[in-house]
Amino acid sequence: MKKIISTLAAAAVLASCAAVSVSAVGAEDWTAGNGYLIEDINATVLVENTPAGVQVTHGGYYVDGVNWGGVAYNTPLALDGLTVDILMDVVPDWEGGEDAWFSVCFLSKPQLFQVGDYASNPGISNLLRFCSDTPSFQEFGPTDFSMQNGTNDAALSLIEGETLTVSVNKSGSSYVLTVNGVEMPTEYDLDFDEGYLVVSASYANSNPDAFKYTITSINGEPTYVEEVEVVEPDVAVDGETTETTAPTTADAGIVAAAALMAAAAGVVLSKKRS
């Protein structure tokens, strides 16, 4: 018996693959800050794709928020149920005396908060002060830069090689944060239900590459999936053996989903009797 795979069927399968593929732009989904000033020069914020996700490298110290190190996600996200996972690749050693913090904010604009003009970019701000024996998560906002609460808990530590997880959930009409499984006490009443994710870090007198962290996932979805080309097994077309290739991603579920979609569309791989 001779297998016949029509050109139409192959095209339909490829179209199905394209329809169910996850678009993984990665670093292009993020806007880098213009960099903190180090010796009066804006230090570069490096944003790049890695197998683990979108990695950010920068250093420097917060002064006014106009110049800032970190990244903002380009698209506003629904806040209720939002979860962000950040792998801490490099955390600077704290030797005491210098101000240092990490921050995961949810704001009305894709820009870090400005202490002197907070009302122009309101929302949920915080400073995770990791530089102590018992780290403290300080909550600020939503309309001015005033601290609402400070929560001390060893679970809030930033540890190299471990993941920081920050979630936002609605409680009644307000929003609350959960950090590494610890629910924070502040209830935020916001004028918006979709906000921009802004991640930053600051350390006085730090080097330009003091921090390195990888945003691995948002709502459980990877921030970057490397696209690869997979060579499919040889198939017989009208008695001739040909090698086919098809674009795919690292997500193994795409192939199965494409097959289901092709079947639903009425694409049939048939056999013809000799």
Sequence and secondary structure as in RCSB ss.txt:
>XXXX:A:sequence
MKKIISTLAAAAVLASCAAVSVSAVGAEDWTAGNGYLIEDINATVLVENTPAGVQVTHGGYYVDGVNWGGVAYNT
PLALDGLTVDILMDVVPDWEGGEDAWFSVCFLSKPQLFQVGDYASNPGISNLLRFCSDTPSFQEFGPTDFSMQNG
TNDAALSLIEGETLTVSVNKSGSSYVLTVNGVEMPTEYDLDFDEGYLVVSASYANSNPDAFKYTITSINGEPTYV
EEVEVVEPDVAVDGETTETTAPTTADAGIVAAAALMAAAAGVVLSKKRS
>XXXX:A:secstr
 EEE  HHHHHHHHHHHHHH     GGGGEEE    EETTEE   EEEEETTEEEEEE    SSSSS  EEEESS
 EE TTEEEEEEEEE     SSS EEEEEEEESSSS   GGGGGGS EEEEEEE SSSS EEEEE SSSS EEEE
EE GGG   TTSEEEEEEEEETTEEEEEETTEE S  B  S SEEEEEEEEEETT  TTSEEEEEEEETTEES  
 EEEEE   EEETTEEE  EEEEES THHHHHHHHHHHHTT   EEE  
